[in-house]
Amino acid sequence: MIFNLPIFLTLLRIGAIPLVIAFFFMGYPFAASITFSLAGITDWADGYYARKLDLESRFGAFLDPVADKLMVTVALILIVGREANLWITLAACFIIGREIVISALREWMAETGQSSKVAVASLGKIKTVAQILSLSFLLYNQPLFGLPLREMGLVLLAIATALTIISMFQYLASAFGGQNNNEH
């Protein structure tokens, strides 16, 4: 394993997950939200520094999306557990389900030597930003300086869910577009 700044930032993101959970259950929603938000910023920072410092690696390319998926899934589970709300639960199911489908698709495409067909797209990056913001707001779940963060979080979650579904279909179309259907 190569250890460098981008990988350190990714590991920091994974390490923040138990803190988010602890703050959430200890009744410190602001601390949970800020920890989650800062971890979300490391998602941008690790990629930026990997490219800027020419530190991109296969391990980093593997670990980065794993960290993202763990972080988002844990936040969704915490929020669904607190809310017991049909719409939030459906959004969580779509988001987590999409991640499973796309991860399996990437693995399959890599095995068939076609991984370039399912490279990260810009819509996926926008989706990630919407998810991080929505989940940060929903973890806090109360107004801040007069801003209705809960309501903003719900709107952003709806946007993130829509982008999740659209990007999933884009990935699937990219992976299967133009292929002959003789493979089973």
C-alpha positions as CSV (number, residue, x, y, z in Angstrom):
1,M,0.0,0.0,0.0
2,I,1.2,3.5,-0.9
3,F,0.8,6.0,1.9
4,N,0.6,9.6,0.8
5,L,-1.5,12.7,1.5
6,P,-4.5,11.8,-0.6
7,I,-4.7,8.3,0.9
8,F,-4.3,9.9,4.4
9,L,-7.2,12.2,3.7
10,T,-9.3,9.2,2.5
11,L,-8.5,7.2,5.6
12,L,-9.3,10.3,7.7
13,R,-12.8,10.3,6.0
14,I,-13.3,6.7,7.0
15,G,-12.0,7.4,10.5
16,A,-14.6,10.2,10.9
17,I,-17.5,7.8,10.6
18,P,-17.3,6.5,14.2
19,L,-17.1,10.1,15.4
20,V,-20.3,11.0,13.4
21,I,-22.1,8.0,14.9
22,A,-20.9,8.9,18.4
23,F,-21.8,12.6,18.2
24,F,-25.2,11.6,16.7
25,F,-26.1,9.2,19.5
26,M,-24.6,11.4,22.3
27,G,-27.1,14.2,21.2
28,Y,-24.5,16.5,19.6
29,P,-26.1,17.1,16.1
30,F,-23.9,20.1,15.4
31,A,-20.7,18.1,16.0
32,A,-22.1,15.2,13.9
33,S,-22.9,17.5,11.1
34,I,-19.6,19.4,11.2
35,T,-17.6,16.2,11.4
36,F,-19.6,14.8,8.4
37,S,-19.1,18.0,6.5
38,L,-15.4,18.2,7.1
39,A,-15.1,14.5,6.1
40,G,-17.0,15.4,2.9
41,I,-14.5,18.2,2.1
42,T,-11.7,15.6,2.3
43,D,-13.4,13.9,-0.7
44,W,-12.6,16.9,-2.8
45,A,-9.2,17.4,-1.2
46,D,-7.9,13.9,-1.7
47,G,-8.7,14.0,-5.4
48,Y,-7.3,17.5,-5.8
49,Y,-4.0,16.7,-4.2
50,A,-3.7,13.3,-5.9
51,R,-3.9,15.1,-9.3
52,K,-1.9,18.2,-8.3
53,L,0.9,16.3,-6.7
54,D,0.8,13.5,-9.2
55,L,0.0,11.0,-6.4
56,E,-2.8,9.1,-8.1
57,S,-2.7,5.4,-7.4
58,R,-4.8,2.3,-8.0
59,F,-5.2,1.9,-4.3
60,G,-6.4,5.5,-3.9
61,A,-8.8,5.0,-6.8
62,F,-10.2,1.9,-5.0
63,L,-10.3,3.4,-1.5
64,D,-11.8,6.8,-2.4
65,P,-15.2,5.6,-3.5
66,V,-15.3,3.0,-0.7
67,A,-14.9,5.9,1.8
68,D,-17.6,7.9,0.1
69,K,-20.1,5.0,0.1
70,L,-19.4,4.1,3.7
71,M,-19.8,7.7,4.8
72,V,-23.0,8.4,2.9
73,T,-24.6,5.0,3.8
74,V,-23.9,5.5,7.6
75,A,-25.4,9.0,7.5
76,L,-28.5,7.7,5.7
77,I,-28.9,4.9,8.2
78,L,-28.7,7.4,11.1
79,I,-31.2,9.7,9.5
80,V,-33.6,7.0,8.5
81,G,-33.4,5.5,12.0
82,R,-34.3,8.9,13.5
83,E,-37.0,9.9,11.1
84,A,-39.0,6.7,10.3
85,N,-40.3,8.6,7.3
86,L,-41.3,6.9,4.0
87,W,-39.8,9.5,1.7
88,I,-36.5,9.7,3.4
89,T,-36.4,5.9,3.6
90,L,-37.1,5.6,-0.1
91,A,-34.4,8.1,-0.9
92,A,-31.9,6.1,1.2
93,C,-32.9,2.9,-0.6
94,F,-32.4,4.5,-4.0
95,I,-29.1,6.0,-3.1
96,I,-27.7,2.9,-1.4
97,G,-29.2,0.6,-4.1
98,R,-27.6,2.7,-6.8
99,E,-24.2,2.4,-5.1
100,I,-24.4,-1.3,-5.0
101,V,-25.5,-1.6,-8.6
102,I,-22.8,0.7,-9.9
103,S,-20.1,-1.0,-7.7
104,A,-21.1,-4.3,-9.1
105,L,-21.2,-2.9,-12.7
106,R,-17.7,-1.4,-12.3
107,E,-16.4,-4.7,-11.1
108,W,-18.0,-6.6,-13.9
109,M,-16.8,-4.1,-16.5
110,A,-13.3,-4.3,-15.1
111,E,-13.4,-8.1,-15.5
112,T,-14.4,-7.7,-19.1
113,G,-11.7,-5.1,-19.8
114,Q,-14.2,-2.3,-20.3
115,S,-13.8,-0.3,-17.1
116,S,-13.4,2.9,-19.1
117,K,-17.1,2.7,-20.0
118,V,-18.0,3.3,-16.4
119,A,-15.6,6.0,-15.4
120,V,-16.8,8.6,-12.9
121,A,-18.9,11.2,-14.7
122,S,-19.4,14.9,-13.8
123,L,-23.0,14.2,-12.9
124,G,-21.8,11.8,-10.3
125,K,-19.6,14.5,-8.7
126,I,-22.6,16.9,-8.6
127,K,-24.7,14.1,-7.0
128,T,-22.0,13.6,-4.3
129,V,-22.0,17.3,-3.4
130,A,-25.8,17.3,-3.2
131,Q,-25.6,14.2,-0.9
132,I,-23.0,15.7,1.4
133,L,-24.8,19.0,1.8
134,S,-28.2,17.3,2.3
135,L,-26.9,14.8,4.8
136,S,-24.9,17.5,6.7
137,F,-28.1,19.6,7.0
138,L,-30.3,16.6,8.0
139,L,-27.8,15.4,10.6
140,Y,-28.0,18.8,12.2
141,N,-31.8,18.9,11.5
142,Q,-32.6,22.3,13.0
143,P,-32.5,25.9,12.0
144,L,-29.1,27.7,12.1
145,F,-28.9,31.5,12.1
146,G,-32.5,31.5,10.8
147,L,-31.7,29.1,7.9
148,P,-34.2,26.2,7.7
149,L,-31.5,23.6,7.4
150,R,-33.8,20.6,7.8
151,E,-36.0,21.8,4.9
152,M,-33.0,22.7,2.8
153,G,-31.6,19.2,3.6
154,L,-34.9,17.6,2.4
155,V,-34.9,19.5,-0.9
156,L,-31.2,18.7,-1.5
157,L,-31.9,15.0,-0.6
158,A,-34.7,15.0,-3.3
159,I,-32.3,16.5,-5.8
160,A,-29.5,14.1,-4.8
161,T,-31.9,11.2,-5.2
162,A,-33.0,12.3,-8.6
163,L,-29.4,12.8,-9.7
164,T,-28.6,9.3,-8.2
165,I,-31.3,7.7,-10.4
166,I,-30.3,9.7,-13.5
167,S,-26.6,8.9,-13.1
168,M,-27.3,5.2,-12.6
169,F,-29.1,5.1,-15.9
170,Q,-26.3,7.0,-17.5
171,Y,-23.8,4.5,-16.2
172,L,-25.9,1.5,-17.3
173,A,-26.4,3.1,-20.8
174,S,-22.7,3.7,-21.1
175,A,-21.9,0.2,-20.0
176,F,-24.4,-1.6,-22.2
177,G,-24.7,0.8,-25.1
178,G,-23.5,-0.6,-28.4
179,Q,-22.7,-4.0,-26.9
180,N,-24.0,-7.1,-28.5
181,N,-26.3,-9.0,-26.2
182,N,-24.7,-12.4,-26.7
183,E,-23.0,-12.3,-23.2
184,H,-24.9,-13.8,-20.4
